[in-house]
């Protein structure tokens, strides 16, 4: 039920989910169907569900339509979540392919800082190459499937051996029940599940002793004991052996959900305030993403506007003979009515309307930033001057867009982005300090994770830092910066570079 984008081209339709019917002659008049839909690209979105039944005589009946959220698999790793978001964007609209490529470029820009495991970096770069070369829907679907595998690999790379064994045992039992395995095979799968569960619970108990703030085992607000889990597994085995495999599948799904929640809670420690802070940081990340997209759109429209002006000067700025020639050239030949990227060219009125929409969007983004600042202040945070500078630059960009000056607007938007990044860095340092105060002398994984921001990049240390947050570059840094600039300038000289890449590199160099 989430509204699709205009002219969207999705790769997948609704999931196929045949329903289980009650057995003929059985006592039960109802049946339940369990299906794992977390891999479907609609997972996590709002859906409208209507049941439809047709009997042998051809009569069809439908249920009332209900709106609900399709369950999704929780991903605790920020990088895995980013890959899942890219996968979802591509699957819901193939027109988002350029944007997904840009997002992949963003997370792979500095692999030495973003990736702890370079195999994950190579996997994402491989997916990017596949996506860039993909043309048909089938090829794009293969990329979507590959991105799911990458996200799972990143996520499960953080799992302990006990957690990984538990998931494998759960999946093996689920497959056995689904495929109608014999009682002996069910017993074998249950034995492995019990052993894996015991190993996981022992590890969970050890972590609880080492970290009093670790999440507790609870179900519906009630403390969950190992005897409850054992009783649940006994029920699963008895139901599977007695032939009520649907009920066994349902109970196994509930057990998997409980374990997933425990694992997600372990990987994302923190209380209610920590969760609220993370939500605020997610909002900030969304504002930064949309500001980047707005700057890209403004730059593109400004280039189109410049092209229109150049054409006008050639057509009307010379003598009558050349004016007539310009008028003849106004009639576009094959392919001349499109820009270098193959998109239809926009009329001056369309350009003005597009700039007007960007102006309104820029004003809305500034308002959201103001609300975010107030929310952070209400939680005891102290947003630094970066947010104030970002808000001012956003206002200046809005004014420039209203005047039709796209070039000036791009400059203000770039300064807004830079100020937002400084503000985000300061917020992460404050969150780190707050977590340090709450965590005291906690050791192990939490300390290790605290050294990284949500994208996995190193945070500023709590130790000596020369008295300021600004790092003075040494000679190696300067040489590295010069090498990067030389490489960018070299690429700018390549006439075959795509326009989007060229414009991006120009912005990096702040060319006018």
C-alpha positions as CSV (number, residue, x, y, z in Angstrom):
1,X,0.0,0.0,0.0
2,X,3.1,2.3,0.0
3,X,2.6,4.6,-3.0
4,X,5.0,3.7,-5.8
5,X,7.0,6.4,-7.5
6,X,5.6,7.8,-10.8
7,X,6.5,5.6,-13.7
8,X,8.1,3.1,-11.4
9,X,9.2,-0.2,-12.8
10,X,9.3,-2.9,-10.0
11,X,11.1,-6.1,-10.5
12,X,8.8,-8.2,-8.3
13,X,5.1,-8.5,-7.7
14,X,3.2,-9.7,-4.7
15,X,4.6,-12.9,-3.0
16,X,2.9,-16.2,-3.9
17,X,1.5,-17.7,-0.7
18,X,-0.8,-20.7,-1.2
19,X,-3.0,-21.3,1.9
20,X,-3.3,-24.6,3.8
21,X,-6.8,-26.1,3.9
22,X,-8.2,-28.1,6.8
23,X,-8.0,-31.8,6.3
24,X,-11.1,-33.5,5.1
25,X,-12.8,-35.4,7.8
26,X,-10.6,-33.9,10.5
27,X,-11.8,-32.3,13.7
28,X,-10.3,-28.9,13.0
29,X,-12.4,-26.5,10.8
30,X,-9.5,-24.1,10.4
31,X,-5.9,-24.2,9.2
32,X,-2.9,-22.0,9.6
33,X,-0.3,-21.3,7.0
34,X,3.3,-20.2,7.9
35,X,5.6,-18.7,5.3
36,X,8.9,-16.8,5.7
37,X,8.5,-13.6,3.6
38,X,11.4,-11.7,5.2
39,X,13.5,-12.1,2.0
40,X,10.8,-10.5,-0.2
41,X,11.6,-7.0,-1.2
42,X,8.3,-5.8,0.3
43,X,9.4,-6.8,3.7
44,X,9.2,-4.0,6.2
45,X,6.7,-2.0,4.1
46,X,3.0,-1.5,4.4
47,X,0.9,-4.0,2.5
48,X,-2.8,-4.6,1.9
49,X,-3.9,-8.2,2.4
50,X,-7.0,-9.7,0.9
51,X,-7.7,-13.5,1.0
52,X,-9.4,-15.0,-2.1
53,X,-10.9,-18.5,-2.2
54,X,-12.4,-20.3,-5.2
55,X,-14.2,-23.6,-4.9
56,X,-14.6,-26.4,-7.4
57,X,-17.7,-24.9,-8.8
58,X,-15.9,-21.7,-9.7
59,X,-17.4,-19.5,-7.0
60,X,-15.0,-17.0,-5.5
61,X,-15.2,-15.2,-2.2
62,X,-12.8,-12.6,-0.8
63,X,-12.1,-11.4,2.8
64,X,-12.0,-7.9,4.0
65,X,-8.8,-6.1,3.1
66,X,-6.5,-5.4,6.0
67,X,-3.4,-3.1,6.0
68,X,-0.4,-4.4,7.9
69,X,3.4,-4.3,7.9
70,X,5.1,-7.3,6.2
71,X,7.6,-8.8,8.7
72,X,11.2,-8.1,7.9
73,X,14.5,-9.7,9.1
74,X,16.2,-7.5,11.6
75,X,19.7,-6.5,10.6
76,X,21.9,-5.1,13.4
77,X,25.0,-4.3,11.3
78,X,24.7,-0.8,9.8
79,X,26.6,-1.8,6.6
80,X,24.2,-4.8,6.1
81,X,21.2,-2.4,6.6
82,X,22.7,-0.1,4.0
83,X,23.0,-3.0,1.5
84,X,19.4,-4.0,2.2
85,X,18.2,-0.5,1.6
86,X,20.0,-0.4,-1.8
87,X,18.4,-3.8,-2.7
88,X,15.0,-2.5,-1.8
89,X,15.4,0.7,-3.9
90,X,16.5,-1.3,-6.9
91,X,13.8,-4.0,-6.6
92,X,11.0,-1.5,-6.2
93,X,12.0,0.6,-9.2
94,X,14.7,-0.1,-11.8
95,X,14.8,3.6,-12.6
96,X,16.6,3.9,-9.3
97,X,19.7,2.1,-10.7
98,X,21.8,5.3,-11.0
99,X,20.9,6.3,-7.4
100,X,21.8,2.8,-6.1
101,X,25.2,3.0,-7.9
102,X,25.8,6.4,-6.3
103,X,25.0,4.9,-2.9
104,X,27.4,2.0,-3.5
105,X,30.1,4.5,-4.4
106,X,29.4,6.4,-1.2
107,X,29.8,3.4,1.2
108,X,32.9,2.2,-0.7
109,X,34.6,5.6,-1.0
110,X,37.0,5.0,1.9
111,X,37.1,1.2,2.3
112,X,40.0,1.3,4.8
113,X,37.8,3.2,7.2
114,X,34.4,1.7,6.5
115,X,35.1,-2.0,6.2
116,X,36.6,-4.2,8.9
117,X,36.4,-7.2,6.5
118,X,37.7,-6.4,3.1
119,X,35.9,-9.4,1.6
120,X,32.7,-7.4,2.2
121,X,34.1,-4.5,0.3
122,X,35.0,-6.7,-2.6
123,X,31.6,-8.3,-2.6
124,X,29.9,-4.9,-2.8
125,X,32.2,-3.8,-5.6
126,X,31.4,-7.0,-7.4
127,X,27.7,-6.3,-7.0
128,X,28.3,-2.7,-8.3
129,X,30.0,-4.0,-11.4
130,X,27.1,-6.5,-12.0
131,X,24.6,-3.8,-11.6
132,X,26.3,-1.4,-13.9
133,X,26.4,-4.0,-16.7
134,X,22.8,-5.3,-16.1
135,X,20.2,-4.3,-18.7
136,X,17.4,-6.8,-18.5
137,X,15.0,-7.4,-15.6
138,X,16.4,-10.9,-15.1
139,X,19.9,-9.6,-14.8
140,X,18.7,-7.0,-12.3
141,X,16.9,-9.7,-10.3
142,X,20.2,-11.6,-10.1
143,X,21.8,-8.5,-8.6
144,X,18.9,-8.2,-6.1
145,X,19.5,-11.8,-5.0
146,X,23.2,-11.2,-4.8
147,X,22.7,-8.1,-2.5
148,X,20.6,-10.3,-0.1
149,X,23.5,-12.8,0.1
150,X,26.0,-10.0,0.7
151,X,23.8,-8.5,3.5
152,X,23.5,-11.9,5.2
153,X,27.2,-12.4,4.9
154,X,28.0,-9.0,6.5
155,X,25.4,-9.6,9.3
156,X,26.3,-13.1,10.1
157,X,29.9,-12.3,10.1
158,X,29.3,-10.7,13.5
159,X,27.6,-13.8,14.9
160,X,29.4,-16.1,17.3
161,X,29.9,-19.8,16.4
162,X,27.0,-20.6,18.8
163,X,24.6,-18.2,17.1
164,X,25.6,-19.4,13.7
165,X,25.1,-23.0,14.7
166,X,21.7,-22.2,16.2
167,X,20.5,-20.6,13.0
168,X,21.6,-23.5,10.9
169,X,19.9,-25.9,13.2
170,X,16.6,-23.9,13.1
171,X,16.8,-23.8,9.3
172,X,17.5,-27.6,9.1
173,X,14.5,-28.4,11.3
174,X,12.3,-26.0,9.3
175,X,13.3,-27.7,6.0
176,X,12.7,-31.1,7.5
177,X,9.1,-30.2,8.6
178,X,8.3,-28.5,5.4
179,X,9.5,-31.5,3.3
180,X,7.6,-34.1,5.3
181,X,10.6,-35.8,6.8
182,X,10.3,-39.0,8.7
183,X,10.1,-39.2,12.5
184,X,13.7,-40.3,12.6
185,X,14.9,-37.3,10.6
186,X,12.8,-35.0,12.8
187,X,14.4,-36.5,15.9
188,X,17.9,-36.0,14.4
189,X,17.1,-32.4,13.5
190,X,15.6,-31.8,17.0
191,X,18.7,-33.2,18.7
192,X,20.9,-30.8,16.8
193,X,18.6,-27.9,17.6
194,X,18.6,-28.7,21.4
195,X,22.4,-29.0,21.4
196,X,22.8,-25.7,19.5
197,X,20.2,-24.0,21.8
198,X,22.1,-25.1,24.9
199,X,25.4,-23.8,23.6
200,X,23.8,-20.5,22.7
201,X,22.0,-20.1,26.1
202,X,25.3,-20.9,27.9
203,X,27.0,-18.2,25.9
204,X,24.1,-15.8,26.5
205,X,24.3,-16.4,30.3
206,X,28.1,-15.8,30.3
207,X,27.6,-12.4,28.5
208,X,24.9,-11.5,31.1
209,X,27.3,-12.1,33.9
210,X,30.0,-10.0,32.2
211,X,27.6,-7.2,31.3
212,X,24.7,-6.4,33.7
213,X,23.2,-4.1,31.1
214,X,22.9,-6.9,28.5
215,X,19.3,-7.6,27.3
216,X,17.4,-10.1,29.3
217,X,15.5,-13.1,28.0
218,X,11.8,-12.0,28.0
219,X,8.6,-12.9,26.2
220,X,5.6,-10.6,26.4
221,X,7.3,-8.7,29.3
222,X,7.8,-11.9,31.3
223,X,11.2,-13.4,32.0
224,X,11.9,-16.4,29.8
225,X,13.5,-19.4,31.3
226,X,15.4,-22.3,29.7
227,X,12.6,-24.6,30.9
228,X,10.2,-22.6,28.8
229,X,12.3,-23.0,25.7
230,X,12.8,-26.7,26.3
231,X,9.0,-27.1,26.6
232,X,8.5,-25.2,23.4
233,X,11.0,-27.5,21.5
234,X,9.2,-30.5,22.9
235,X,5.9,-29.2,21.6
236,X,7.5,-28.6,18.1
237,X,8.8,-32.2,18.0
238,X,5.5,-33.7,19.2
239,X,3.5,-31.7,16.7
240,X,5.8,-32.6,13.8
241,X,5.6,-36.3,14.6
242,X,1.8,-36.3,15.1
243,X,1.3,-34.9,11.6
244,X,0.3,-31.3,12.7
245,X,3.2,-29.9,10.8
246,X,1.5,-26.5,10.2
247,X,1.3,-25.9,13.9
248,X,4.9,-27.1,14.3
249,X,6.1,-24.6,11.7
250,X,4.2,-21.8,13.4
251,X,5.7,-22.6,16.8
252,X,9.2,-22.9,15.2
253,X,8.7,-19.5,13.6
254,X,7.9,-18.0,17.1
255,X,11.0,-19.6,18.5
256,X,13.1,-18.1,15.7
257,X,11.6,-14.7,16.3
258,X,12.5,-14.9,20.0
259,X,16.1,-15.8,19.2
260,X,16.4,-13.1,16.5
261,X,15.2,-10.5,19.0
262,X,17.8,-11.6,21.5
263,X,20.6,-11.5,19.0
264,X,19.5,-8.0,17.7
265,X,19.3,-6.8,21.3
266,X,22.8,-8.1,22.0
267,X,24.3,-6.3,19.0
268,X,22.5,-3.1,19.7
269,X,22.9,-2.5,23.4
270,X,21.5,0.6,25.1
271,X,18.5,1.7,27.0
272,X,15.5,3.7,25.9
273,X,17.4,7.0,25.6
274,X,20.1,5.3,23.6
275,X,17.4,4.1,21.2
276,X,15.9,7.6,20.9
277,X,19.4,9.0,20.2
278,X,19.9,6.5,17.5
279,X,16.6,7.4,16.0
280,X,17.6,11.1,15.9
281,X,20.9,10.1,14.3
282,X,19.0,8.2,11.7
283,X,16.9,11.3,11.0
284,X,20.1,13.3,10.6
285,X,21.4,10.7,8.2
286,X,18.2,11.0,6.2
287,X,18.5,14.8,6.1
288,X,22.1,14.5,4.8
289,X,21.1,12.0,2.2
290,X,18.2,14.1,0.9
291,X,20.4,17.2,0.9
292,X,22.9,15.4,-1.2
293,X,20.2,14.3,-3.7
294,X,18.9,17.9,-3.8
295,X,22.3,19.2,-4.6
296,X,22.7,16.6,-7.4
297,X,19.3,17.6,-8.8
298,X,20.1,21.3,-8.6
299,X,23.4,20.8,-10.3
300,X,21.7,18.8,-13.1
301,X,19.0,21.5,-13.6
302,X,21.6,24.3,-13.6
303,X,23.6,22.5,-16.3
304,X,20.4,22.1,-18.4
305,X,19.5,25.8,-17.8
306,X,23.0,26.9,-18.9
307,X,22.6,24.7,-22.1
308,X,19.3,26.4,-22.9
309,X,20.9,29.9,-22.4
310,X,23.8,28.9,-24.7
311,X,21.5,27.7,-27.4
312,X,19.5,30.9,-27.1
313,X,22.6,33.1,-27.5
314,X,23.5,31.3,-30.7
315,X,20.1,31.5,-32.2
316,X,19.2,35.2,-31.4
317,X,22.5,36.9,-30.8
318,X,23.8,37.1,-34.5
319,X,22.6,38.5,-37.8
320,X,19.3,37.5,-39.5
321,X,20.8,34.7,-41.6
322,X,22.2,33.0,-38.6
323,X,18.9,33.5,-36.8
324,X,17.1,31.7,-39.5
325,X,19.6,28.9,-39.3
326,X,19.0,28.7,-35.5
327,X,15.3,28.5,-36.1
328,X,15.8,25.6,-38.4
329,X,18.0,24.0,-35.9
330,X,15.3,24.3,-33.3
331,X,13.5,21.5,-34.9
332,X,15.3,18.5,-33.2
333,X,16.6,15.7,-35.3
334,X,16.7,12.1,-34.1
335,X,18.1,12.0,-30.6
336,X,18.6,15.8,-30.4
337,X,15.6,16.2,-28.0
338,X,17.5,14.3,-25.3
339,X,20.3,15.2,-22.9
340,X,23.7,13.3,-22.9
341,X,22.2,10.8,-20.5
342,X,19.3,10.0,-22.9
343,X,16.7,11.8,-20.8
344,X,14.1,14.1,-22.4
345,X,15.2,17.7,-22.5
346,X,13.1,20.2,-20.4
347,X,11.5,23.3,-21.6
348,X,12.3,26.6,-19.9
349,X,8.9,26.4,-18.1
350,X,9.6,22.9,-16.9
351,X,13.0,24.0,-15.6
352,X,11.4,26.9,-13.7
353,X,8.8,24.5,-12.2
354,X,11.5,22.0,-11.2
355,X,13.6,24.8,-9.5
356,X,10.4,25.9,-7.7
357,X,9.9,22.4,-6.4
358,X,13.5,22.2,-5.3
359,X,13.0,25.5,-3.5
360,X,10.0,24.2,-1.6
361,X,11.9,20.9,-0.8
362,X,14.9,22.9,0.5
363,X,12.7,24.9,2.8
364,X,11.1,21.7,4.1
365,X,14.5,20.2,4.8
366,X,15.6,23.3,6.7
367,X,12.4,23.0,8.9
368,X,13.2,19.3,9.6
369,X,16.7,20.2,10.7
370,X,15.3,22.8,13.1
371,X,13.0,20.2,14.6
372,X,15.9,17.8,14.9
373,X,18.0,20.3,16.8
374,X,15.1,20.9,19.2
375,X,14.7,17.2,19.7
376,X,18.4,16.7,20.4
377,X,18.4,19.6,22.9
378,X,15.4,18.1,24.6
379,X,17.4,14.9,25.2
380,X,20.3,16.8,26.8
381,X,22.5,17.0,23.7
382,X,24.2,20.2,22.7
383,X,24.2,20.5,18.9
384,X,27.2,22.5,17.8
385,X,27.4,25.5,15.5
386,X,27.6,23.1,12.5
387,X,23.8,22.7,12.5
388,X,23.3,26.4,12.7
389,X,25.6,27.0,9.8
390,X,23.8,24.2,7.9
391,X,20.4,25.8,8.5
392,X,21.7,29.2,7.3
393,X,23.2,27.6,4.1
394,X,19.9,25.8,3.5
395,X,18.0,29.1,3.8
396,X,20.5,30.8,1.4
397,X,20.1,27.8,-1.1
398,X,16.3,28.2,-0.9
399,X,16.6,31.9,-1.7
400,X,18.9,31.2,-4.6
401,X,16.6,28.6,-6.0
402,X,13.7,31.1,-5.8
403,X,15.8,33.5,-7.9
404,X,16.6,30.8,-10.4
405,X,20.3,30.8,-9.6
406,X,21.1,27.1,-9.6
407,X,24.9,27.7,-9.6
408,X,24.7,29.8,-6.4
409,X,22.3,27.3,-4.8
410,X,24.7,24.4,-5.4
411,X,27.4,26.3,-3.5
412,X,25.1,26.9,-0.5
413,X,23.9,23.3,-0.6
414,X,27.5,22.0,-0.6
415,X,28.3,24.2,2.5
416,X,25.2,22.9,4.2
417,X,26.3,19.3,3.6
418,X,29.8,20.0,5.0
419,X,28.3,21.7,8.1
420,X,25.9,18.8,8.6
421,X,28.8,16.4,8.5
422,X,30.6,18.4,11.2
423,X,27.4,18.4,13.3
424,X,27.0,14.7,12.9
425,X,30.6,14.0,13.9
426,X,30.1,16.1,17.1
427,X,26.9,14.3,17.9
428,X,28.6,10.9,17.6
429,X,31.4,12.1,20.0
430,X,28.7,13.2,22.5
431,X,26.9,9.9,22.2
432,X,30.2,8.1,22.7
433,X,30.9,10.1,25.8
434,X,27.4,9.3,27.1
435,X,27.8,5.6,26.5
436,X,31.2,5.7,28.2
437,X,29.6,7.3,31.3
438,X,26.8,4.7,31.3
439,X,29.0,1.7,30.5
440,X,31.7,2.3,33.1
441,X,34.3,-0.4,32.9
442,X,32.5,-2.6,30.4
443,X,35.0,-4.6,28.3
444,X,34.9,-6.6,25.1
445,X,32.7,-6.1,22.1
446,X,30.9,-3.0,23.4
447,X,34.2,-1.1,23.8
448,X,35.3,-2.3,20.4
449,X,32.0,-1.2,18.7
450,X,32.2,2.2,20.6
451,X,35.3,3.0,18.5
452,X,33.2,3.1,15.4
453,X,30.3,5.2,14.1
454,X,27.1,3.8,12.5
455,X,29.0,3.2,9.2
456,X,31.8,1.3,11.0
457,X,34.3,4.1,10.6
458,X,36.7,5.1,13.5
459,X,35.4,7.7,15.9
460,X,37.5,10.3,17.6
461,X,39.3,8.9,20.6
462,X,38.7,9.8,24.2
463,X,42.4,10.2,24.7
464,X,44.8,13.1,23.9
465,X,44.0,14.7,20.6
466,X,46.3,17.7,20.5
467,X,43.6,19.8,22.3
468,X,41.3,20.2,19.3
469,X,39.1,18.1,17.0
470,X,41.0,19.3,14.0
471,X,43.9,17.1,12.8
472,X,46.8,19.0,11.3
473,X,47.8,17.1,8.1
474,X,51.3,15.8,8.0
475,X,53.4,15.6,4.9
476,X,52.0,12.2,4.0
477,X,48.5,13.5,4.2
478,X,49.3,16.4,2.0
479,X,50.9,14.2,-0.6
480,X,47.9,11.9,-0.5
481,X,45.5,14.8,-1.0
482,X,47.6,16.0,-4.0
483,X,47.5,12.6,-5.5
484,X,43.7,12.4,-5.1
485,X,43.3,15.9,-6.7
486,X,45.6,14.9,-9.6
487,X,43.6,11.8,-10.2
488,X,40.4,13.8,-10.2
489,X,41.8,16.3,-12.6
490,X,43.0,13.6,-14.9
491,X,39.6,12.0,-15.0
492,X,38.0,15.4,-15.7
493,X,40.1,15.5,-18.8
494,X,38.6,12.3,-20.1
495,X,35.9,13.1,-22.6
496,X,34.3,9.7,-22.2
497,X,33.5,10.2,-18.5
498,X,29.7,10.1,-17.8
499,X,28.2,13.4,-17.0
500,X,27.1,12.4,-13.5
501,X,30.6,11.3,-12.6
502,X,32.0,14.4,-14.1
503,X,29.7,16.7,-12.2
504,X,30.4,14.8,-9.0
505,X,34.2,15.2,-9.4
506,X,33.7,18.9,-10.3
507,X,31.9,19.4,-7.0
508,X,34.7,17.7,-5.2
509,X,37.1,20.3,-6.7
510,X,34.6,23.1,-6.2
511,X,34.9,24.2,-9.8
512,X,32.8,27.2,-10.9
